Amino acid sequence: MLTRSLLFCPGDEREMMKKAVESGADAVIFDLEDAVAPAAHREAHRETSEFIKTLDDPDPSISVRINPLNRGGRQDINAVVQNAGSLPNSVVLPKSDSAESVETLSSHLSSVDAESVDIIPLIETADGLMSAEEIATAPGVVAIAYGDQDYTADVGATVTDEKVESLFSRQRIVATAEAAGIDALDTVYTSIDDADGLQKQVEMIITFGFDGKLAIHPTQVDVINDAFTPNLDEIEWAETVIEGQRQAIEAETGVFTVDGQMIDPPLIERARTILDRATAAGIR
């Protein structure tokens, strides 16, 4: 599953759902939590379920953010997965504080014949961050996502332009995901009209090791996708590194250089990551 960009969209707005699917995002998340007023939940259930049924082998991947299990999440699942024709590819579980909550969701999905639906826990609290290792290895989990606004509010952090208050939490999410062999997804960027700020933040979180980023508006999708897609120079460098490694193995030499730079195992791994991203994006 390609996860450069994951675009949130209200689950009760049919026209916005159509635009989201056509936005170029790698995944669209129909939101039944924050984006839907309590009085509109029943309408959102109907709209989301019916709209998913209209999608024929959809590209992008389709996800649904449910409410926490103790605040209507089970009802969200029951309404959306009424039959196999409305199964999303994944479910986003907000306020994921423990592996137990993810295991409960996994069991409930199985009980309604939706065990094929993947799970993306959203880490938004101190408890969730400290339980990230167990959450990441719970049944059905394919990625973990970081929710910065709720997390910083939970710990009482002072929000800064430089986002220094989020350095630890972001690095912990990346390390946990890598250790579990799943994707790490970064939080939303809330300033919709600030494309330059979004660009800078995406470049920063790529250096951290994130695999993708959540989005809240279609105009953010191209910025995110472009940043996570290797350019031709990067691809050429990576291919040269992998070819150099092959030749070094054949010659039984442990060290080789590319453009005067000594290539060691971390750079070889970096080259593989670049080529994997290029292949996933369909440009190689």
C-alpha positions as a Markdown table, in Angstrom:
| # | Residue | x | y | z |
|---|---|---|---|---|
| 1 | Met | 0.0 | 0.0 | 0.0 |
| 2 | Leu | 1.4 | 3.4 | -1.1 |
| 3 | Thr | 1.1 | 5.8 | 1.8 |
| 4 | Arg | 2.7 | 9.1 | 0.9 |
| 5 | Ser | -0.5 | 11.1 | 1.4 |
| 6 | Leu | -3.7 | 10.1 | 3.3 |
| 7 | Leu | -6.5 | 12.7 | 2.9 |
| 8 | Phe | -9.2 | 13.1 | 5.5 |
| 9 | Cys | -12.7 | 13.9 | 4.3 |
| 10 | Pro | -16.0 | 14.3 | 6.2 |
| 11 | Gly | -18.0 | 11.0 | 6.0 |
| 12 | Asp | -21.3 | 12.8 | 5.5 |
| 13 | Glu | -20.4 | 15.1 | 2.5 |
| 14 | Arg | -20.9 | 13.2 | -0.7 |
| 15 | Glu | -19.4 | 15.8 | -3.0 |
| 16 | Met | -16.4 | 16.2 | -0.9 |
| 17 | Met | -15.9 | 12.5 | -0.8 |
| 18 | Lys | -16.0 | 12.4 | -4.6 |
| 19 | Lys | -13.4 | 15.2 | -4.8 |
| 20 | Ala | -11.2 | 13.4 | -2.2 |
| 21 | Val | -11.1 | 10.2 | -4.3 |
| 22 | Glu | -10.1 | 12.3 | -7.3 |
| 23 | Ser | -7.5 | 14.3 | -5.5 |
| 24 | Gly | -4.5 | 12.1 | -6.3 |
| 25 | Ala | -4.1 | 11.1 | -2.6 |
| 26 | Asp | -2.7 | 7.6 | -2.1 |
| 27 | Ala | -5.4 | 7.0 | 0.5 |
| 28 | Val | -8.7 | 8.7 | 1.5 |
| 29 | Ile | -9.9 | 8.6 | 5.0 |
| 30 | Phe | -13.7 | 9.1 | 5.4 |
| 31 | Asp | -14.0 | 10.7 | 8.8 |
| 32 | Leu | -16.7 | 9.6 | 11.2 |
| 33 | Glu | -15.1 | 11.3 | 14.2 |
| 34 | Asp | -13.9 | 14.9 | 14.4 |
| 35 | Ala | -15.4 | 16.0 | 11.0 |
| 36 | Val | -18.9 | 14.9 | 11.8 |
| 37 | Ala | -21.3 | 16.5 | 14.2 |
| 38 | Pro | -22.9 | 14.0 | 16.7 |
| 39 | Ala | -26.4 | 14.7 | 15.2 |
| 40 | Ala | -25.1 | 13.8 | 11.7 |
| 41 | His | -23.6 | 10.4 | 12.6 |
| 42 | Arg | -26.4 | 8.3 | 11.2 |
| 43 | Glu | -26.3 | 10.3 | 8.0 |
| 44 | Ala | -22.5 | 9.8 | 7.9 |
| 45 | His | -22.9 | 6.1 | 8.3 |
| 46 | Arg | -25.3 | 5.9 | 5.4 |
| 47 | Glu | -23.3 | 8.2 | 3.1 |
| 48 | Thr | -20.0 | 6.4 | 3.8 |
| 49 | Ser | -21.3 | 2.9 | 3.4 |
| 50 | Glu | -23.2 | 3.8 | 0.2 |
| 51 | Phe | -20.3 | 5.7 | -1.3 |
| 52 | Ile | -17.8 | 2.9 | -0.8 |
| 53 | Lys | -20.2 | 0.6 | -2.6 |
| 54 | Thr | -20.0 | 2.8 | -5.7 |
| 55 | Leu | -16.2 | 2.5 | -5.9 |
| 56 | Asp | -15.0 | -0.1 | -8.4 |
| 57 | Asp | -11.6 | -1.4 | -7.4 |
| 58 | Pro | -10.8 | 2.1 | -6.0 |
| 59 | Asp | -7.5 | 3.8 | -6.3 |
| 60 | Pro | -6.8 | 5.4 | -3.8 |
| 61 | Ser | -7.0 | 3.1 | -0.9 |
| 62 | Ile | -10.1 | 3.7 | 1.2 |
| 63 | Ser | -10.0 | 4.0 | 5.0 |
| 64 | Val | -12.6 | 5.1 | 7.6 |
| 65 | Arg | -11.8 | 6.9 | 10.8 |
| 66 | Ile | -14.2 | 5.6 | 13.4 |
| 67 | Asn | -14.8 | 7.0 | 16.9 |
| 68 | Pro | -13.0 | 5.5 | 19.9 |
| 69 | Leu | -14.5 | 2.1 | 20.7 |
| 70 | Asn | -16.0 | 3.4 | 24.0 |
| 71 | Arg | -17.7 | 6.4 | 22.2 |
| 72 | Gly | -19.5 | 4.8 | 19.3 |
| 73 | Gly | -16.7 | 3.1 | 17.4 |
| 74 | Arg | -18.4 | -0.3 | 17.3 |
| 75 | Gln | -21.6 | 1.3 | 15.9 |
| 76 | Asp | -19.5 | 3.0 | 13.2 |
| 77 | Ile | -18.0 | -0.4 | 12.2 |
| 78 | Asn | -21.4 | -2.1 | 12.2 |
| 79 | Ala | -22.9 | 0.6 | 10.0 |
| 80 | Val | -20.1 | 0.9 | 7.5 |
| 81 | Val | -19.4 | -2.8 | 7.0 |
| 82 | Gln | -23.0 | -4.0 | 6.5 |
| 83 | Asn | -21.9 | -6.2 | 3.7 |
| 84 | Ala | -18.7 | -7.1 | 1.7 |
| 85 | Gly | -19.6 | -4.5 | -0.9 |
| 86 | Ser | -18.9 | -1.7 | 1.5 |
| 87 | Leu | -15.7 | -2.9 | 3.2 |
| 88 | Pro | -13.0 | -0.2 | 3.4 |
| 89 | Asn | -9.3 | -1.2 | 3.0 |
| 90 | Ser | -8.5 | 0.0 | 6.5 |
| 91 | Val | -9.9 | 1.5 | 9.7 |
| 92 | Val | -8.2 | 4.4 | 11.6 |
| 93 | Leu | -8.6 | 4.0 | 15.3 |
| 94 | Pro | -8.2 | 7.4 | 17.1 |
| 95 | Lys | -7.0 | 7.8 | 20.7 |
| 96 | Ser | -5.2 | 4.5 | 20.5 |
| 97 | Asp | -3.9 | 4.2 | 24.1 |
| 98 | Ser | -3.1 | 0.5 | 24.3 |
| 99 | Ala | -2.7 | -2.7 | 22.4 |
| 100 | Glu | -5.9 | -3.9 | 24.1 |
| 101 | Ser | -8.0 | -1.3 | 22.3 |
| 102 | Val | -6.5 | -2.4 | 18.9 |
| 103 | Glu | -7.0 | -6.1 | 19.8 |
| 104 | Thr | -10.7 | -5.3 | 20.7 |
| 105 | Leu | -11.1 | -3.6 | 17.3 |
| 106 | Ser | -9.5 | -6.5 | 15.5 |
| 107 | Ser | -11.8 | -9.0 | 17.3 |
| 108 | His | -14.9 | -6.9 | 16.4 |
| 109 | Leu | -13.9 | -6.7 | 12.8 |
| 110 | Ser | -13.7 | -10.5 | 12.7 |
| 111 | Ser | -17.1 | -10.8 | 14.4 |
| 112 | Val | -18.7 | -8.8 | 11.5 |
| 113 | Asp | -16.8 | -10.7 | 8.8 |
| 114 | Ala | -14.4 | -7.8 | 8.1 |
| 115 | Glu | -11.2 | -9.5 | 9.2 |
| 116 | Ser | -9.6 | -8.4 | 5.9 |
| 117 | Val | -9.8 | -4.8 | 6.9 |
| 118 | Asp | -6.4 | -3.4 | 8.1 |
| 119 | Ile | -6.0 | -1.2 | 11.2 |
| 120 | Ile | -4.1 | 2.1 | 11.5 |
| 121 | Pro | -3.9 | 3.2 | 15.1 |
| 122 | Leu | -3.7 | 7.0 | 15.7 |
| 123 | Ile | -1.3 | 7.8 | 18.5 |
| 124 | Glu | -2.6 | 11.0 | 20.2 |
| 125 | Thr | -1.8 | 10.7 | 23.9 |
| 126 | Ala | 1.1 | 10.1 | 26.2 |
| 127 | Asp | -0.4 | 6.7 | 27.1 |
| 128 | Gly | -0.5 | 5.8 | 23.4 |
| 129 | Leu | 3.0 | 7.0 | 22.8 |
| 130 | Met | 4.4 | 5.0 | 25.7 |
| 131 | Ser | 2.5 | 1.9 | 24.5 |
| 132 | Ala | 3.5 | 2.4 | 20.9 |
| 133 | Glu | 5.5 | -0.8 | 20.6 |
| 134 | Glu | 2.7 | -3.0 | 21.7 |
| 135 | Ile | 0.2 | -1.1 | 19.6 |
| 136 | Ala | 2.4 | -1.4 | 16.5 |
| 137 | Thr | 2.6 | -5.2 | 16.8 |
| 138 | Ala | -1.1 | -5.8 | 17.6 |
| 139 | Pro | -3.2 | -7.9 | 15.1 |
| 140 | Gly | -4.1 | -6.3 | 11.8 |
| 141 | Val | -1.9 | -3.2 | 12.2 |
| 142 | Val | -0.3 | -2.0 | 9.0 |
| 143 | Ala | 0.8 | 1.5 | 10.0 |
| 144 | Ile | 0.8 | 3.8 | 13.0 |
| 145 | Ala | -0.1 | 7.5 | 12.7 |
| 146 | Tyr | 0.9 | 10.5 | 14.9 |
| 147 | Gly | -1.7 | 13.0 | 16.0 |
| 148 | Asp | 0.2 | 16.1 | 17.1 |
| 149 | Gln | -2.5 | 18.5 | 18.2 |
| 150 | Asp | -4.2 | 16.0 | 20.6 |
| 151 | Tyr | -0.8 | 14.8 | 21.8 |
| 152 | Thr | 0.6 | 18.2 | 22.7 |
| 153 | Ala | -2.6 | 19.1 | 24.4 |
| 154 | Asp | -2.5 | 15.9 | 26.4 |
| 155 | Val | 1.0 | 16.5 | 27.7 |
| 156 | Gly | 0.6 | 20.2 | 28.2 |
| 157 | Ala | 3.3 | 21.2 | 25.7 |
| 158 | Thr | 3.8 | 24.7 | 24.4 |
| 159 | Val | 3.3 | 24.6 | 20.6 |
| 160 | Thr | 6.2 | 26.3 | 18.7 |
| 161 | Asp | 6.7 | 27.2 | 15.1 |
| 162 | Glu | 9.8 | 25.0 | 15.1 |
| 163 | Lys | 7.8 | 22.0 | 16.5 |
| 164 | Val | 10.6 | 21.2 | 19.0 |
| 165 | Glu | 7.9 | 19.9 | 21.4 |
| 166 | Ser | 7.2 | 17.1 | 18.9 |
| 167 | Leu | 10.7 | 15.9 | 18.2 |
| 168 | Phe | 10.6 | 13.0 | 20.7 |
| 169 | Ser | 7.1 | 11.8 | 19.8 |
| 170 | Arg | 7.8 | 11.8 | 16.1 |
| 171 | Gln | 11.1 | 10.0 | 16.5 |
| 172 | Arg | 9.4 | 7.4 | 18.7 |
| 173 | Ile | 6.7 | 6.8 | 16.2 |
| 174 | Val | 9.3 | 6.3 | 13.4 |
| 175 | Ala | 11.5 | 4.0 | 15.5 |
| 176 | Thr | 8.5 | 1.9 | 16.6 |
| 177 | Ala | 7.1 | 1.5 | 13.1 |
| 178 | Glu | 10.5 | 0.5 | 11.7 |
| 179 | Ala | 11.0 | -2.1 | 14.4 |
| 180 | Ala | 7.5 | -3.5 | 13.8 |
| 181 | Gly | 8.0 | -3.5 | 10.0 |
| 182 | Ile | 5.1 | -1.1 | 9.3 |
| 183 | Asp | 4.6 | 2.4 | 8.0 |
| 184 | Ala | 5.0 | 5.6 | 10.1 |
| 185 | Leu | 2.5 | 8.4 | 9.2 |
| 186 | Asp | 2.9 | 12.0 | 10.3 |
| 187 | Thr | 0.3 | 14.3 | 11.7 |
| 188 | Val | -1.8 | 16.8 | 9.6 |
| 189 | Tyr | -0.6 | 20.3 | 8.8 |
| 190 | Thr | -3.4 | 22.6 | 9.7 |
| 191 | Ser | -2.5 | 25.8 | 7.8 |
| 192 | Ile | -4.3 | 24.9 | 4.6 |
| 193 | Asp | -3.1 | 28.0 | 2.6 |
| 194 | Asp | 0.6 | 27.7 | 3.7 |
| 195 | Ala | 2.1 | 25.5 | 1.0 |
| 196 | Asp | 5.6 | 26.7 | 1.8 |
| 197 | Gly | 5.2 | 25.8 | 5.4 |
| 198 | Leu | 3.8 | 22.4 | 4.5 |
| 199 | Gln | 6.7 | 21.8 | 2.1 |
| 200 | Lys | 9.2 | 22.5 | 4.9 |
| 201 | Gln | 7.4 | 20.3 | 7.3 |
| 202 | Val | 7.2 | 17.4 | 4.9 |
| 203 | Glu | 10.9 | 17.7 | 4.1 |
| 204 | Met | 11.7 | 17.7 | 7.8 |
| 205 | Ile | 9.6 | 14.6 | 8.6 |
| 206 | Ile | 11.1 | 12.7 | 5.6 |
| 207 | Thr | 14.5 | 13.3 | 7.3 |
| 208 | Phe | 13.1 | 11.7 | 10.4 |
| 209 | Gly | 12.1 | 8.5 | 8.4 |
| 210 | Phe | 8.3 | 8.9 | 8.0 |
| 211 | Asp | 6.7 | 7.0 | 5.2 |
| 212 | Gly | 3.7 | 9.4 | 4.6 |
| 213 | Lys | 1.7 | 12.2 | 6.0 |
| 214 | Leu | -2.0 | 12.9 | 6.8 |
| 215 | Ala | -3.7 | 15.7 | 4.9 |
| 216 | Ile | -6.9 | 17.7 | 5.5 |
| 217 | His | -7.3 | 19.4 | 2.1 |
| 218 | Pro | -6.9 | 18.3 | -1.5 |
| 219 | Thr | -4.5 | 21.2 | -2.2 |
| 220 | Gln | -2.0 | 19.6 | 0.2 |
| 221 | Val | -1.8 | 16.3 | -1.7 |
| 222 | Asp | 0.5 | 17.2 | -4.5 |
| 223 | Val | 3.0 | 18.9 | -2.1 |
| 224 | Ile | 3.1 | 15.8 | 0.0 |
| 225 | Asn | 3.3 | 13.3 | -2.9 |
| 226 | Asp | 6.0 | 15.3 | -4.7 |
| 227 | Ala | 8.2 | 15.4 | -1.5 |
| 228 | Phe | 7.9 | 11.7 | -0.9 |
| 229 | Thr | 8.6 | 10.8 | -4.6 |
| 230 | Pro | 12.3 | 10.5 | -5.4 |
| 231 | Asn | 13.6 | 12.7 | -8.3 |
| 232 | Leu | 15.5 | 11.4 | -11.2 |
| 233 | Asp | 18.9 | 12.3 | -9.7 |
| 234 | Glu | 18.1 | 10.5 | -6.5 |
| 235 | Ile | 17.0 | 7.4 | -8.5 |
| 236 | Glu | 20.1 | 7.5 | -10.6 |
| 237 | Trp | 22.3 | 7.7 | -7.5 |
| 238 | Ala | 20.4 | 4.8 | -5.8 |
| 239 | Glu | 20.7 | 2.6 | -8.9 |
| 240 | Thr | 24.4 | 3.3 | -9.1 |
| 241 | Val | 24.8 | 2.4 | -5.4 |
| 242 | Ile | 23.0 | -0.9 | -5.8 |
| 243 | Glu | 25.0 | -1.7 | -8.9 |
| 244 | Gly | 28.2 | -0.8 | -7.1 |
| 245 | Gln | 27.2 | -3.1 | -4.3 |
| 246 | Arg | 26.6 | -6.0 | -6.7 |
| 247 | Gln | 30.0 | -5.5 | -8.3 |
| 248 | Ala | 31.7 | -5.3 | -4.9 |
| 249 | Ile | 30.1 | -8.6 | -3.8 |
| 250 | Glu | 31.3 | -10.2 | -7.1 |
| 251 | Ala | 34.8 | -8.8 | -6.5 |
| 252 | Glu | 34.7 | -9.8 | -2.8 |
| 253 | Thr | 35.6 | -6.3 | -1.7 |
| 254 | Gly | 33.8 | -4.8 | 1.3 |
| 255 | Val | 34.0 | -1.1 | 0.4 |
| 256 | Phe | 33.3 | 0.8 | -2.7 |
| 257 | Thr | 32.7 | 4.4 | -3.8 |
| 258 | Val | 30.2 | 6.3 | -5.8 |
| 259 | Asp | 31.1 | 9.8 | -7.1 |
| 260 | Gly | 34.0 | 9.9 | -4.6 |
| 261 | Gln | 31.8 | 9.0 | -1.7 |
| 262 | Met | 32.5 | 5.8 | 0.3 |
| 263 | Ile | 29.4 | 3.7 | 0.4 |
| 264 | Asp | 28.6 | 1.9 | 3.7 |
| 265 | Pro | 25.6 | -0.2 | 4.8 |
| 266 | Pro | 23.4 | 2.8 | 5.9 |
| 267 | Leu | 23.8 | 4.4 | 2.5 |
| 268 | Ile | 23.0 | 1.1 | 0.8 |
| 269 | Glu | 19.8 | 0.9 | 2.8 |
| 270 | Arg | 19.0 | 4.5 | 1.9 |
| 271 | Ala | 19.4 | 3.6 | -1.8 |
| 272 | Arg | 17.0 | 0.7 | -1.4 |
| 273 | Thr | 14.5 | 3.0 | 0.3 |
| 274 | Ile | 14.7 | 5.5 | -2.6 |
| 275 | Leu | 14.2 | 2.7 | -5.2 |
| 276 | Asp | 11.3 | 1.2 | -3.2 |
| 277 | Arg | 9.6 | 4.6 | -3.1 |
| 278 | Ala | 10.2 | 5.2 | -6.8 |
| 279 | Thr | 8.7 | 1.8 | -7.6 |
| 280 | Ala | 5.7 | 2.3 | -5.4 |
| 281 | Ala | 5.1 | 5.7 | -7.0 |
| 282 | Gly | 5.2 | 4.0 | -10.5 |
| 283 | Ile | 8.1 | 6.0 | -11.8 |
| 284 | Arg | 10.6 | 3.1 | -12.0 |
